[in-house]
Amino acid sequence: MAADLGELLVPYMPTIRVPRTGDRVFKSECAFSYDSPESEGGLYVCMNTFLGFGREHVERHYRKTGQSVYMLLKRHVKEKATGAAGGAISRRRNGRVFLDLELNRDFNGDEYECEDEAKLVIFPDHFEIPLPNIEELPALVTIACDAVLNAASAYKKQESDSWDEEIQVSKHARSLRQTDNGVRIPPSGWKCQKCEMRENLWLNLTDGAVLCGKWFFDGAGGNGHALDHYKDTNFPLAVKLDNITADGADIYSFDEEEAVLDPHISEHLQHFGIDMLQMQQNGTVNGHLNTDNTESVRPRVSEWEVIQESGMKLKAVYGSGFTGIKNLGNSCYLGTTMQVLFSIPEFQRAYVGNLQRIYDYSPLDPTTDFSTQMAKLGHGLLSGLYSKPPMKSELIEQVMREEYKHQPKGISPKMFKAMVSKGHPEFSSNRQQDAHEFFLHLINLVERNSAGSENPSDVFRYLVEERVQCCQTQKVCYNQKVDYLMQLPAPIEAASNREELIAYEAKRREAEENMRAPPEPVRARIPFTACLQAFTEPENVPDFWSSALQAKSAGVKTSRFASFPEYLVVQINKFTFGIDWVPKKLDLSIDVPDFLDLSRLRGTGLQAGEEELPDLTPPIVLPEDTRDDSMNSSDSPDIDESAAMQLAEMGFPLEACRKAVYYTGNMGPEMAFNWIIAHMEEPDFAEPLALPSFMEAGPSMASLGLAATPLDNQPPEESIAILTSMGFPRRHTVQALKATNNNLERALDWIFTHPEEEEASDDLLDMSDIMEPNDNTFSNANTNSHSTLSPDQDASGPRIKDGPGRYELFAFISHMGASTMSGRYVCHIKKEGRWVIFNDHKVCLSERPPKDLGYIYFYRRLSSC
């Protein structure tokens, strides 16, 4: 038999590989579906590429590659047999053959056991060879099989690599001796014992001294008294006061000079009257130490309960469109965003509707292909295969036992998360992220990967009309820019319970001064109309370059809709930056309407009586101290290096920080931080600052039919691809990037204000491929400063689906917690006339959707009547 197996495998030996260092072995998830070894058909692992395939997809891989040898992995999860004494009898047929596979379902390990089996399968005849079979298989095959079986799962390895630095347990944690001096930390009003600092305070875990840190601990200011105290006493550990939660705290070891873990932190804090167990029971954020009214304890508890609809008997729902997404650990920002996107027909049609075509034309490694993984995720959510109700017998048995263990399995988006986050410093980590930023990141990926095919993100794209008036000459200019999301400010001063808030603030300050517990917090109630009003308020532009004056002047900018998108995304700006650079959430309740009419916010263009500013290109000016220098001068531009270093300490590339400080005019780290957030997706984000030569102001180069090219360089292909994916011709895109020194945002504005000449009409897109029947879809270019939208306009602008500005709410994402860098997200989606709550893998009918506490709202356009 051994000779027979050896002869059988001889033709396939050149295709069988042993996994090398760096090879990823996908033995827990199919590349095209969410099948796993626990699925009925098991998982087939290619013995050459080590990709995993479910039963329905392995044939496609065989036909495409000719690879014939696969390892079939199966895991059988069974309830343990019960002995006479009622205890479970432990039995396993093969034990855990696949050492690094985790259970895909939430089973109690004391009541269930796994029986694993592995086989080699040879296609196309499906000849099976049971494993292990060391004596009968050739040595190379045996070594390859052992290596695959013992290899770490691809994403288990990736999870361990996703942290920049693993924090270790302090050598002082177990042996720390605490002084019995009767110190109790008050609930509020704490400050440094050696100065007046009230921020960036650290509690020494030995004697309870509260002292300030240095600015480089976390970006906040301080006088270093905590470090001085260590030098005087050798008390090694300190905990940062405002970051204590039920889950842990930020601990620093002065002796080890690094952040550390303390397994006994709960006991050490209890010594000073801080009860972490009580925090967990009460859902406290930052413990009783929190003094910021935006992070007060009781509102956060209420927020978590209200948003998750805790305490209500919610009915679970199953089937197509009701599949949950497992939380991989701080990945709920991704899960909620994708649930909403795949409730939109255009995304369903683009990916799930084209599933077979996408799969058939997928690359050899489909795990890194955007369209493939989007189609896989969409099919997983919409097929209903991973959201099946429990069998009636299972329900009866659970009722008899008074146990309700069955939860919808849901899908685990490990492969999808790895693909969409690749190369991104934040989304590739295991930290919580902002759902708003992830939404824009995903839309950017959709744009990049939709060239030559249907682009579902078209439904979000719209044009914003910006009107800027020169305060000295009263002349105006109109520009248009592309946007995908409407950010609404939340004006606290417009709160309907303003007097109540003022009274609360006075009581809070009094309690802080007298070191008493804070009063019952008050949540601000802000009318949605006040948010819209704040959005339309004029904005001062202090450094506006007036072409009429040929100099900088004060300006006033107002924004309106130049077009209305098919789907309107509205983000409520609930976050502000604390002095530690961590986004802090304002505690707000906003009466967001189910129906929204924004028709009055449509832009009108140049009005009668308004005078336009001349169409002149502003000069590109170097800093004053370098204007008179030659082009080869080695003098560096005027950059606040301390501000750049402060941003670099937050993890951003130093060159990007220097550019941010320079382009924001050395106006401080906060302005530079905003620049970084707005430009971090650009290809040259981390490239060194390159200054163009000084150019005198003169007639617009566009008016001469030429591109304004301060630098004679070829734009990056990635930037060209981004703009051409929006529907702009390549030649026009190259001109725009050259005219704006490869700045994507400025290039978009340039395209709108510099349409191509008539002779370039042959390069325009064929709009018949874009227009949909009975849909007012068109491309718009700003042919002049007061252009109005019309289906007859040329196709040199982005694809816009304009229509009436009347909308109906169909989904919203809610955030729970004090910061976008912590907490959790859930989403509510209206399906078949009922609101449904998606809370990770749990999907239930909503009884009381908390629409007033949402963070991002999704509206669909109402059809014209």
Buried (B, 14 or more C-beta within 10 A) or exposed (E): EEEEBBEEBEEBEEBBBBBEEEBBBBBBBBBBBBBBBBBEBBBBBBBBBBBBBBBEBBEBBBEBBEBBBBBBBBBBBEEBEEEEEEEBEEEEEBEBBBEBBEEBEEBEEEEBBBBBBBBBBBBEEEBEBEBBBEEBBBEEBBEBBBBBBEBBBBBBBBBEEBEEEEEEEBEBBEEBEBBEEEBEBBBBBBBBBBEEBEBBBBBBBBBBBBBBBBBEBBBBBBBBBBBEBBEEBEBBBBBBBBBBBBEBBBBBBBBBEEBBBBEEBBEBBBBBEBBBEEBEEBBBBBBBBBBBBBBBBBBBBBBBBBBBBEEEEBEBBBBEBBBBBBBBEBBBBBBBBBBBBBBBEBBBEBBBBBBEEBBEEBEEEBBEBBBBBBBBBBBBBBBBBBBEEBEEEEEEBBEEEEEEBBBBBBBBBBBBBBBBBEEBEBBBBEEBBBBBBBBBBBBBBBBEBBEEEBBBBBBBBBBBBBBBBBBEBEBBBBBBBBBBBBEBBBBEEBBBBBEBBEEBEEBBBEBBEEEBEBBEBBBBBBBBEBBBEBBEEEEEBEEBBBBBBBEBBBBBBBBBBBBBBBBBBBBBBBBEBBEBBBBBBBBBBBBBBEEBEBEEBBBEBBEEEBEBBEBBBBBBBBBEEBEEEEEEEEEBBBBBEEBBBBBBBEEBBBBBBBBBBBBBBBEEBEBBBEBBEEBBBBBBBBBEBEBEEBBEBEEBBBEEEEBBBBEEEEBBEEBBBBBBBBBBBEEBBBBBBBBBBBBBEBBBBBBBBBBBEEEBEEBBBEBEEBBEEEEBBBBBBBBEBBBBBEEEBBBBBBBBBBBBBBBBBBBBBBBBBBBBBBBBBBBBBBBEEEBBBBBBBBBBBBEEBBBBBBBBBBBBBBEEE
